């Protein structure tokens, strides 16, 4: 039995020495490999029909988003856009004040565009696209939403320069709806 006793103190000394050596990094904390954190929903890749995750990150999460449409690529049925923040009413007043802008803002809306990153998504063939037009009615004139195709949207944006804000609805990394936001 006396031959077994020295093993325990030796193992303890080796364990303590190993821990001390791992912690000695000339003032540097020991390197620790942590599991990757999950990405926020906007950057997670979409699931495919079989449930597997694709390797490409999502350009935009499913839902409705305010954007400035920069280009329309008819041959590939894609739009390139700048994602913006669009606020109405009390939210517009609060956000404009945060940015040290006129608050409440004129016409009760406020647009913030702090990121120049452009994104590109395909537009489904059956996507609904509406633009605003003035239409005469019994009160004089009113804004009316008119449905157009992707080629007409491209023409209107080309003629108008920067263009008004639009709301795009995204489903599974495809644009399924585009609607111009009326601005007074």
Biotite code that builds the C-alpha atoms (Angstrom):
import biotite.structure as struc

atoms = struc.array([
    struc.Atom([0.000, 0.000, 0.000], chain_id="A", res_id=1, res_name="UNK", atom_name="CA", element="C"),
    struc.Atom([2.852, 2.367, 0.645], chain_id="A", res_id=2, res_name="UNK", atom_name="CA", element="C"),
    struc.Atom([3.681, 2.411, -3.105], chain_id="A", res_id=3, res_name="UNK", atom_name="CA", element="C"),
    struc.Atom([0.263, 3.833, -3.994], chain_id="A", res_id=4, res_name="UNK", atom_name="CA", element="C"),
    struc.Atom([0.325, 6.873, -1.723], chain_id="A", res_id=5, res_name="UNK", atom_name="CA", element="C"),
    struc.Atom([2.927, 8.929, -3.667], chain_id="A", res_id=6, res_name="UNK", atom_name="CA", element="C"),
    struc.Atom([0.784, 8.764, -6.845], chain_id="A", res_id=7, res_name="UNK", atom_name="CA", element="C"),
    struc.Atom([-1.975, 10.957, -5.440], chain_id="A", res_id=8, res_name="UNK", atom_name="CA", element="C"),
    struc.Atom([0.358, 13.842, -4.426], chain_id="A", res_id=9, res_name="UNK", atom_name="CA", element="C"),
    struc.Atom([2.210, 13.591, -7.744], chain_id="A", res_id=10, res_name="UNK", atom_name="CA", element="C"),
    struc.Atom([-1.059, 13.702, -9.719], chain_id="A", res_id=11, res_name="UNK", atom_name="CA", element="C"),
    struc.Atom([-2.193, 16.688, -7.661], chain_id="A", res_id=12, res_name="UNK", atom_name="CA", element="C"),
    struc.Atom([1.109, 18.509, -8.284], chain_id="A", res_id=13, res_name="UNK", atom_name="CA", element="C"),
    struc.Atom([0.861, 17.814, -12.037], chain_id="A", res_id=14, res_name="UNK", atom_name="CA", element="C"),
    struc.Atom([-2.743, 19.022, -12.150], chain_id="A", res_id=15, res_name="UNK", atom_name="CA", element="C"),
    struc.Atom([-1.909, 22.253, -10.283], chain_id="A", res_id=16, res_name="UNK", atom_name="CA", element="C"),
    struc.Atom([1.163, 22.801, -12.471], chain_id="A", res_id=17, res_name="UNK", atom_name="CA", element="C"),
    struc.Atom([-0.938, 22.309, -15.616], chain_id="A", res_id=18, res_name="UNK", atom_name="CA", element="C"),
    struc.Atom([-3.523, 24.801, -14.456], chain_id="A", res_id=19, res_name="UNK", atom_name="CA", element="C"),
    struc.Atom([-0.854, 27.315, -13.520], chain_id="A", res_id=20, res_name="UNK", atom_name="CA", element="C"),
    struc.Atom([0.919, 26.896, -16.852], chain_id="A", res_id=21, res_name="UNK", atom_name="CA", element="C"),
    struc.Atom([-2.339, 27.423, -18.724], chain_id="A", res_id=22, res_name="UNK", atom_name="CA", element="C"),
    struc.Atom([-2.956, 30.647, -16.833], chain_id="A", res_id=23, res_name="UNK", atom_name="CA", element="C"),
    struc.Atom([0.541, 32.058, -17.367], chain_id="A", res_id=24, res_name="UNK", atom_name="CA", element="C"),
    struc.Atom([0.443, 34.042, -20.558], chain_id="A", res_id=25, res_name="UNK", atom_name="CA", element="C"),
    struc.Atom([2.533, 37.107, -19.743], chain_id="A", res_id=26, res_name="UNK", atom_name="CA", element="C"),
    struc.Atom([-0.460, 39.099, -18.585], chain_id="A", res_id=27, res_name="UNK", atom_name="CA", element="C"),
    struc.Atom([-2.781, 37.607, -21.214], chain_id="A", res_id=28, res_name="UNK", atom_name="CA", element="C"),
    struc.Atom([-5.818, 35.659, -20.080], chain_id="A", res_id=29, res_name="UNK", atom_name="CA", element="C"),
    struc.Atom([-5.795, 32.022, -21.105], chain_id="A", res_id=30, res_name="UNK", atom_name="CA", element="C"),
    struc.Atom([-7.292, 31.363, -24.506], chain_id="A", res_id=31, res_name="UNK", atom_name="CA", element="C"),
    struc.Atom([-10.751, 29.896, -24.223], chain_id="A", res_id=32, res_name="UNK", atom_name="CA", element="C"),
    struc.Atom([-12.654, 28.534, -27.157], chain_id="A", res_id=33, res_name="UNK", atom_name="CA", element="C"),
    struc.Atom([-16.313, 29.318, -26.707], chain_id="A", res_id=34, res_name="UNK", atom_name="CA", element="C"),
    struc.Atom([-19.080, 27.975, -28.884], chain_id="A", res_id=35, res_name="UNK", atom_name="CA", element="C"),
    struc.Atom([-20.207, 30.504, -31.506], chain_id="A", res_id=36, res_name="UNK", atom_name="CA", element="C"),
    struc.Atom([-23.147, 32.631, -30.503], chain_id="A", res_id=37, res_name="UNK", atom_name="CA", element="C"),
    struc.Atom([-26.210, 32.449, -32.650], chain_id="A", res_id=38, res_name="UNK", atom_name="CA", element="C"),
    struc.Atom([-26.639, 35.250, -35.163], chain_id="A", res_id=39, res_name="UNK", atom_name="CA", element="C"),
    struc.Atom([-29.521, 37.699, -34.843], chain_id="A", res_id=40, res_name="UNK", atom_name="CA", element="C"),
    struc.Atom([-32.611, 36.782, -36.881], chain_id="A", res_id=41, res_name="UNK", atom_name="CA", element="C"),
    struc.Atom([-31.724, 39.229, -39.665], chain_id="A", res_id=42, res_name="UNK", atom_name="CA", element="C"),
    struc.Atom([-28.498, 37.362, -40.381], chain_id="A", res_id=43, res_name="UNK", atom_name="CA", element="C"),
    struc.Atom([-29.641, 33.779, -39.964], chain_id="A", res_id=44, res_name="UNK", atom_name="CA", element="C"),
    struc.Atom([-29.829, 31.661, -43.064], chain_id="A", res_id=45, res_name="UNK", atom_name="CA", element="C"),
    struc.Atom([-33.295, 30.575, -44.178], chain_id="A", res_id=46, res_name="UNK", atom_name="CA", element="C"),
    struc.Atom([-34.382, 26.970, -43.984], chain_id="A", res_id=47, res_name="UNK", atom_name="CA", element="C"),
    struc.Atom([-34.886, 25.110, -47.250], chain_id="A", res_id=48, res_name="UNK", atom_name="CA", element="C"),
    struc.Atom([-37.880, 22.924, -48.038], chain_id="A", res_id=49, res_name="UNK", atom_name="CA", element="C"),
    struc.Atom([-36.107, 19.905, -46.537], chain_id="A", res_id=50, res_name="UNK", atom_name="CA", element="C"),
    struc.Atom([-35.449, 21.802, -43.304], chain_id="A", res_id=51, res_name="UNK", atom_name="CA", element="C"),
    struc.Atom([-31.694, 22.167, -43.881], chain_id="A", res_id=52, res_name="UNK", atom_name="CA", element="C"),
    struc.Atom([-30.097, 25.570, -43.401], chain_id="A", res_id=53, res_name="UNK", atom_name="CA", element="C"),
    struc.Atom([-28.571, 27.151, -46.492], chain_id="A", res_id=54, res_name="UNK", atom_name="CA", element="C"),
    struc.Atom([-25.041, 28.525, -46.326], chain_id="A", res_id=55, res_name="UNK", atom_name="CA", element="C"),
    struc.Atom([-25.968, 32.032, -47.489], chain_id="A", res_id=56, res_name="UNK", atom_name="CA", element="C"),
    struc.Atom([-27.156, 34.467, -44.807], chain_id="A", res_id=57, res_name="UNK", atom_name="CA", element="C"),
    struc.Atom([-30.569, 36.027, -45.307], chain_id="A", res_id=58, res_name="UNK", atom_name="CA", element="C"),
    struc.Atom([-30.458, 39.451, -46.922], chain_id="A", res_id=59, res_name="UNK", atom_name="CA", element="C"),
    struc.Atom([-33.540, 40.478, -44.978], chain_id="A", res_id=60, res_name="UNK", atom_name="CA", element="C"),
    struc.Atom([-35.842, 38.646, -42.574], chain_id="A", res_id=61, res_name="UNK", atom_name="CA", element="C"),
    struc.Atom([-39.328, 37.788, -43.721], chain_id="A", res_id=62, res_name="UNK", atom_name="CA", element="C"),
    struc.Atom([-41.715, 40.700, -43.265], chain_id="A", res_id=63, res_name="UNK", atom_name="CA", element="C"),
    struc.Atom([-42.415, 44.237, -44.441], chain_id="A", res_id=64, res_name="UNK", atom_name="CA", element="C"),
    struc.Atom([-39.531, 46.738, -44.707], chain_id="A", res_id=65, res_name="UNK", atom_name="CA", element="C"),
    struc.Atom([-39.176, 50.392, -45.790], chain_id="A", res_id=66, res_name="UNK", atom_name="CA", element="C"),
    struc.Atom([-36.578, 50.896, -48.542], chain_id="A", res_id=67, res_name="UNK", atom_name="CA", element="C"),
    struc.Atom([-35.316, 53.198, -51.251], chain_id="A", res_id=68, res_name="UNK", atom_name="CA", element="C"),
    struc.Atom([-35.192, 51.164, -54.466], chain_id="A", res_id=69, res_name="UNK", atom_name="CA", element="C"),
    struc.Atom([-31.947, 51.986, -56.278], chain_id="A", res_id=70, res_name="UNK", atom_name="CA", element="C"),
    struc.Atom([-32.062, 49.740, -59.349], chain_id="A", res_id=71, res_name="UNK", atom_name="CA", element="C"),
    struc.Atom([-34.360, 47.300, -61.095], chain_id="A", res_id=72, res_name="UNK", atom_name="CA", element="C"),
    struc.Atom([-32.659, 44.485, -63.025], chain_id="A", res_id=73, res_name="UNK", atom_name="CA", element="C"),
    struc.Atom([-35.310, 43.252, -65.445], chain_id="A", res_id=74, res_name="UNK", atom_name="CA", element="C"),
    struc.Atom([-33.243, 40.447, -66.975], chain_id="A", res_id=75, res_name="UNK", atom_name="CA", element="C"),
    struc.Atom([-32.662, 38.819, -63.564], chain_id="A", res_id=76, res_name="UNK", atom_name="CA", element="C"),
    struc.Atom([-35.924, 40.088, -61.958], chain_id="A", res_id=77, res_name="UNK", atom_name="CA", element="C"),
    struc.Atom([-34.025, 41.631, -59.030], chain_id="A", res_id=78, res_name="UNK", atom_name="CA", element="C"),
    struc.Atom([-34.139, 44.918, -57.181], chain_id="A", res_id=79, res_name="UNK", atom_name="CA", element="C"),
    struc.Atom([-31.295, 46.590, -55.334], chain_id="A", res_id=80, res_name="UNK", atom_name="CA", element="C"),
    struc.Atom([-32.377, 48.715, -52.406], chain_id="A", res_id=81, res_name="UNK", atom_name="CA", element="C"),
    struc.Atom([-31.237, 50.746, -49.422], chain_id="A", res_id=82, res_name="UNK", atom_name="CA", element="C"),
    struc.Atom([-32.981, 49.727, -46.183], chain_id="A", res_id=83, res_name="UNK", atom_name="CA", element="C"),
    struc.Atom([-34.274, 52.747, -44.227], chain_id="A", res_id=84, res_name="UNK", atom_name="CA", element="C"),
    struc.Atom([-36.187, 53.443, -41.030], chain_id="A", res_id=85, res_name="UNK", atom_name="CA", element="C"),
    struc.Atom([-39.610, 55.053, -41.516], chain_id="A", res_id=86, res_name="UNK", atom_name="CA", element="C"),
    struc.Atom([-41.584, 56.489, -38.586], chain_id="A", res_id=87, res_name="UNK", atom_name="CA", element="C"),
    struc.Atom([-45.098, 57.957, -38.269], chain_id="A", res_id=88, res_name="UNK", atom_name="CA", element="C"),
    struc.Atom([-46.806, 60.146, -35.661], chain_id="A", res_id=89, res_name="UNK", atom_name="CA", element="C"),
    struc.Atom([-45.435, 60.061, -32.116], chain_id="A", res_id=90, res_name="UNK", atom_name="CA", element="C"),
    struc.Atom([-42.681, 57.651, -33.169], chain_id="A", res_id=91, res_name="UNK", atom_name="CA", element="C"),
    struc.Atom([-41.604, 60.131, -35.864], chain_id="A", res_id=92, res_name="UNK", atom_name="CA", element="C"),
    struc.Atom([-41.435, 62.984, -33.336], chain_id="A", res_id=93, res_name="UNK", atom_name="CA", element="C"),
    struc.Atom([-39.456, 60.899, -30.842], chain_id="A", res_id=94, res_name="UNK", atom_name="CA", element="C"),
    struc.Atom([-36.946, 59.583, -33.412], chain_id="A", res_id=95, res_name="UNK", atom_name="CA", element="C"),
    struc.Atom([-36.462, 62.990, -35.050], chain_id="A", res_id=96, res_name="UNK", atom_name="CA", element="C"),
    struc.Atom([-35.755, 64.493, -31.616], chain_id="A", res_id=97, res_name="UNK", atom_name="CA", element="C"),
    struc.Atom([-33.173, 61.751, -30.955], chain_id="A", res_id=98, res_name="UNK", atom_name="CA", element="C"),
    struc.Atom([-31.407, 62.795, -34.168], chain_id="A", res_id=99, res_name="UNK", atom_name="CA", element="C"),
    struc.Atom([-31.639, 66.512, -33.236], chain_id="A", res_id=100, res_name="UNK", atom_name="CA", element="C"),
    struc.Atom([-33.983, 67.197, -36.174], chain_id="A", res_id=101, res_name="UNK", atom_name="CA", element="C"),
    struc.Atom([-37.191, 69.186, -36.297], chain_id="A", res_id=102, res_name="UNK", atom_name="CA", element="C"),
    struc.Atom([-39.677, 67.559, -33.950], chain_id="A", res_id=103, res_name="UNK", atom_name="CA", element="C"),
    struc.Atom([-42.472, 66.946, -34.574], chain_id="A", res_id=104, res_name="UNK", atom_name="CA", element="C"),
    struc.Atom([-41.323, 66.532, -38.189], chain_id="A", res_id=105, res_name="UNK", atom_name="CA", element="C"),
    struc.Atom([-43.223, 68.103, -41.088], chain_id="A", res_id=106, res_name="UNK", atom_name="CA", element="C"),
    struc.Atom([-46.108, 66.004, -42.408], chain_id="A", res_id=107, res_name="UNK", atom_name="CA", element="C"),
    struc.Atom([-45.927, 63.697, -39.363], chain_id="A", res_id=108, res_name="UNK", atom_name="CA", element="C"),
    struc.Atom([-43.301, 61.265, -40.727], chain_id="A", res_id=109, res_name="UNK", atom_name="CA", element="C"),
    struc.Atom([-39.554, 60.881, -40.291], chain_id="A", res_id=110, res_name="UNK", atom_name="CA", element="C"),
    struc.Atom([-37.060, 58.865, -42.367], chain_id="A", res_id=111, res_name="UNK", atom_name="CA", element="C"),
    struc.Atom([-33.698, 57.796, -40.989], chain_id="A", res_id=112, res_name="UNK", atom_name="CA", element="C"),
    struc.Atom([-31.072, 56.341, -43.312], chain_id="A", res_id=113, res_name="UNK", atom_name="CA", element="C"),
    struc.Atom([-27.860, 55.676, -41.417], chain_id="A", res_id=114, res_name="UNK", atom_name="CA", element="C"),
    struc.Atom([-26.489, 52.687, -43.327], chain_id="A", res_id=115, res_name="UNK", atom_name="CA", element="C"),
    struc.Atom([-25.516, 53.037, -47.011], chain_id="A", res_id=116, res_name="UNK", atom_name="CA", element="C"),
    struc.Atom([-25.347, 49.243, -47.501], chain_id="A", res_id=117, res_name="UNK", atom_name="CA", element="C"),
    struc.Atom([-27.240, 48.118, -50.590], chain_id="A", res_id=118, res_name="UNK", atom_name="CA", element="C"),
    struc.Atom([-29.011, 44.777, -50.719], chain_id="A", res_id=119, res_name="UNK", atom_name="CA", element="C"),
    struc.Atom([-30.318, 42.821, -53.703], chain_id="A", res_id=120, res_name="UNK", atom_name="CA", element="C"),
    struc.Atom([-33.232, 40.386, -53.762], chain_id="A", res_id=121, res_name="UNK", atom_name="CA", element="C"),
    struc.Atom([-35.174, 38.629, -56.507], chain_id="A", res_id=122, res_name="UNK", atom_name="CA", element="C"),
    struc.Atom([-38.732, 39.735, -57.203], chain_id="A", res_id=123, res_name="UNK", atom_name="CA", element="C"),
    struc.Atom([-41.197, 36.891, -57.649], chain_id="A", res_id=124, res_name="UNK", atom_name="CA", element="C"),
    struc.Atom([-43.002, 36.793, -60.981], chain_id="A", res_id=125, res_name="UNK", atom_name="CA", element="C"),
    struc.Atom([-46.373, 37.037, -59.184], chain_id="A", res_id=126, res_name="UNK", atom_name="CA", element="C"),
    struc.Atom([-45.306, 39.916, -56.884], chain_id="A", res_id=127, res_name="UNK", atom_name="CA", element="C"),
    struc.Atom([-47.805, 42.744, -56.507], chain_id="A", res_id=128, res_name="UNK", atom_name="CA", element="C"),
    struc.Atom([-46.263, 46.137, -57.327], chain_id="A", res_id=129, res_name="UNK", atom_name="CA", element="C"),
    struc.Atom([-48.153, 49.390, -56.679], chain_id="A", res_id=130, res_name="UNK", atom_name="CA", element="C"),
    struc.Atom([-47.202, 53.026, -57.199], chain_id="A", res_id=131, res_name="UNK", atom_name="CA", element="C"),
    struc.Atom([-49.005, 56.231, -56.268], chain_id="A", res_id=132, res_name="UNK", atom_name="CA", element="C"),
    struc.Atom([-50.711, 58.431, -58.803], chain_id="A", res_id=133, res_name="UNK", atom_name="CA", element="C"),
    struc.Atom([-53.032, 61.395, -58.542], chain_id="A", res_id=134, res_name="UNK", atom_name="CA", element="C"),
    struc.Atom([-56.553, 60.581, -59.577], chain_id="A", res_id=135, res_name="UNK", atom_name="CA", element="C"),
    struc.Atom([-59.429, 63.004, -59.966], chain_id="A", res_id=136, res_name="UNK", atom_name="CA", element="C"),
    struc.Atom([-62.446, 62.277, -57.843], chain_id="A", res_id=137, res_name="UNK", atom_name="CA", element="C"),
    struc.Atom([-65.498, 64.266, -56.792], chain_id="A", res_id=138, res_name="UNK", atom_name="CA", element="C"),
    struc.Atom([-63.438, 66.183, -54.189], chain_id="A", res_id=139, res_name="UNK", atom_name="CA", element="C"),
    struc.Atom([-60.770, 67.342, -56.657], chain_id="A", res_id=140, res_name="UNK", atom_name="CA", element="C"),
    struc.Atom([-57.858, 64.938, -56.564], chain_id="A", res_id=141, res_name="UNK", atom_name="CA", element="C"),
    struc.Atom([-56.688, 62.073, -54.449], chain_id="A", res_id=142, res_name="UNK", atom_name="CA", element="C"),
    struc.Atom([-53.814, 59.646, -54.317], chain_id="A", res_id=143, res_name="UNK", atom_name="CA", element="C"),
    struc.Atom([-54.570, 56.287, -55.821], chain_id="A", res_id=144, res_name="UNK", atom_name="CA", element="C"),
    struc.Atom([-52.450, 53.126, -55.781], chain_id="A", res_id=145, res_name="UNK", atom_name="CA", element="C"),
    struc.Atom([-51.994, 51.730, -59.288], chain_id="A", res_id=146, res_name="UNK", atom_name="CA", element="C"),
    struc.Atom([-50.691, 48.242, -59.961], chain_id="A", res_id=147, res_name="UNK", atom_name="CA", element="C"),
    struc.Atom([-47.726, 48.109, -62.377], chain_id="A", res_id=148, res_name="UNK", atom_name="CA", element="C"),
    struc.Atom([-45.281, 45.500, -63.586], chain_id="A", res_id=149, res_name="UNK", atom_name="CA", element="C"),
    struc.Atom([-41.577, 45.374, -62.814], chain_id="A", res_id=150, res_name="UNK", atom_name="CA", element="C"),
    struc.Atom([-40.602, 46.972, -66.175], chain_id="A", res_id=151, res_name="UNK", atom_name="CA", element="C"),
    struc.Atom([-42.837, 49.990, -65.470], chain_id="A", res_id=152, res_name="UNK", atom_name="CA", element="C"),
    struc.Atom([-41.441, 50.323, -61.951], chain_id="A", res_id=153, res_name="UNK", atom_name="CA", element="C"),
    struc.Atom([-37.948, 50.422, -63.451], chain_id="A", res_id=154, res_name="UNK", atom_name="CA", element="C"),
    struc.Atom([-39.014, 53.152, -65.896], chain_id="A", res_id=155, res_name="UNK", atom_name="CA", element="C"),
    struc.Atom([-40.605, 55.260, -63.158], chain_id="A", res_id=156, res_name="UNK", atom_name="CA", element="C"),
    struc.Atom([-37.555, 55.033, -60.912], chain_id="A", res_id=157, res_name="UNK", atom_name="CA", element="C"),
    struc.Atom([-35.237, 55.892, -63.805], chain_id="A", res_id=158, res_name="UNK", atom_name="CA", element="C"),
    struc.Atom([-37.262, 58.971, -64.684], chain_id="A", res_id=159, res_name="UNK", atom_name="CA", element="C"),
    struc.Atom([-37.687, 60.152, -61.117], chain_id="A", res_id=160, res_name="UNK", atom_name="CA", element="C"),
    struc.Atom([-34.072, 59.950, -59.903], chain_id="A", res_id=161, res_name="UNK", atom_name="CA", element="C"),
    struc.Atom([-33.701, 58.923, -56.251], chain_id="A", res_id=162, res_name="UNK", atom_name="CA", element="C"),
    struc.Atom([-37.306, 57.901, -55.871], chain_id="A", res_id=163, res_name="UNK", atom_name="CA", element="C"),
    struc.Atom([-39.804, 57.796, -53.017], chain_id="A", res_id=164, res_name="UNK", atom_name="CA", element="C"),
    struc.Atom([-39.676, 55.238, -50.240], chain_id="A", res_id=165, res_name="UNK", atom_name="CA", element="C"),
    struc.Atom([-41.285, 51.873, -50.860], chain_id="A", res_id=166, res_name="UNK", atom_name="CA", element="C"),
    struc.Atom([-42.400, 49.067, -48.577], chain_id="A", res_id=167, res_name="UNK", atom_name="CA", element="C"),
    struc.Atom([-41.231, 45.645, -49.686], chain_id="A", res_id=168, res_name="UNK", atom_name="CA", element="C"),
    struc.Atom([-42.591, 42.402, -48.306], chain_id="A", res_id=169, res_name="UNK", atom_name="CA", element="C"),
    struc.Atom([-40.041, 39.593, -48.178], chain_id="A", res_id=170, res_name="UNK", atom_name="CA", element="C"),
    struc.Atom([-40.808, 35.869, -47.954], chain_id="A", res_id=171, res_name="UNK", atom_name="CA", element="C"),
    struc.Atom([-38.012, 33.276, -48.077], chain_id="A", res_id=172, res_name="UNK", atom_name="CA", element="C"),
    struc.Atom([-35.459, 35.733, -49.525], chain_id="A", res_id=173, res_name="UNK", atom_name="CA", element="C"),
    struc.Atom([-37.791, 36.873, -52.306], chain_id="A", res_id=174, res_name="UNK", atom_name="CA", element="C"),
    struc.Atom([-39.765, 40.082, -52.715], chain_id="A", res_id=175, res_name="UNK", atom_name="CA", element="C"),
    struc.Atom([-43.468, 39.229, -52.937], chain_id="A", res_id=176, res_name="UNK", atom_name="CA", element="C"),
    struc.Atom([-44.872, 42.766, -52.730], chain_id="A", res_id=177, res_name="UNK", atom_name="CA", element="C"),
    struc.Atom([-43.652, 46.297, -53.488], chain_id="A", res_id=178, res_name="UNK", atom_name="CA", element="C"),
    struc.Atom([-45.759, 49.320, -52.518], chain_id="A", res_id=179, res_name="UNK", atom_name="CA", element="C"),
    struc.Atom([-44.839, 52.978, -52.849], chain_id="A", res_id=180, res_name="UNK", atom_name="CA", element="C"),
    struc.Atom([-45.206, 55.030, -49.672], chain_id="A", res_id=181, res_name="UNK", atom_name="CA", element="C"),
    struc.Atom([-47.183, 58.203, -50.311], chain_id="A", res_id=182, res_name="UNK", atom_name="CA", element="C"),
    struc.Atom([-45.435, 61.337, -49.083], chain_id="A", res_id=183, res_name="UNK", atom_name="CA", element="C"),
    struc.Atom([-47.389, 64.606, -48.960], chain_id="A", res_id=184, res_name="UNK", atom_name="CA", element="C"),
])
